[in-house]
Amino acid sequence: MGEWTVFNQGDRAPNSGTYIETGVNDYHMGIEDPKKVKLRKGERFPQNTNHERKWIRMPK
């Protein structure tokens, strides 16, 4: 099966890299100044800004 692409706070990072917050309406309105975090494989995702936000891997 495939790898997860959306993560919640407390999940472990599947790969090293930079992850960015995304939300429900980000495709339509965008998120101003989203949180970005650099994690290594196995590290846990930090708390989100609000309950509707998730973490995704930042596009290259």
Beta strands, then each sheet from edge to edge (+ up, - down):
strand 1: 6-7
strand 2: 17-22
strand 3: 36-39
strand 4: 54-57
sheet 1: 1+ 4- 2+ 3-
end
